[in-house]
């Protein structure tokens, strides 16, 4: 009788184990908040999604439009776990500086992806050669919540101007800004994005443009507020018919996640980026020269524990 009981118990245990093994793994579904459609973040996020889901068939990523400032708030408040952000904005968020209303918590860095360029585009016939020339002109810029719009206000403040000193200000999408520039309804277009920017190239193919330069004084004004700013030169061949190279304010695009979010997902996303730079550079050519050292660089935002482990395993400390 005892042998029969033993056999029954063994059979029941084997059946239970088989049932557990046949239960499909629960899919990891989450939102990755990117940027405006027509900008550089949205298609890059879509490419990372495709690679990550191919690596892990149980992963399901929904890429949504977002904005630099709003994405940080979204991760901090738990609206979504992963997002693209700008290094300067994340540093400001952790310090509780404007445009953030309070200190952002539970926001960690996954890795820097490429430089973002704050581009000040003027129609050639608008005769705008300095930031002071914005007075009385028509501006089209990004919507509130976008880092480029926040930087535009800072740009004006650096020379003692505000939106009130302009003839008009439009806070619209990239495509609407392009149309306004093409139709002659805007004189200046400001945006923070990759170089070259598709939206700016679209304008440049139908109208002559110039990039308004950043002076030493204006750059120092920005740098004093946030050490993550870097000044770089926009090459003259970035867009058609530019008169020469131009100094610009730059910062980094990076991925962020809630510090307590799934380490497995974080490592899958980082692997998708680090091991597929050639594929991603077809979407954003700035990714072609990205190194692990650049991804892991200290930007003043703590690394997610799983990201720190990922870089350490690849020899980056």
Secondary structure, DSSP 8 states (H G I E B T S, - for coil): -HHHHHHHHHHHHHHHHHHHHHS----EEEEEE---TTSHHHHHHHHHHHHHHHH-TTEEEEEE---HHHHHHHHHTTS-SEEEEEHHHHHHHHHT-TT-SS---SEEEEEEEEEEEEEEEEEGGG---SGGGGTT-EEEE--TTSHHHHHHHHHHHHTT--GGGSSEEEE--HHHHHHHHHHTS-SEEEEEE-SS-HHHHHHHTTS-EEE----HHHHHHHHHH-TT-EEEEE-GGGSTT-SS-EEEEEEEEEEEEETTS-HHHHHHHHHHHHT-HHHHHTT-GGGGG--HHHHT---SS-B-HHHHHHHHHTT--
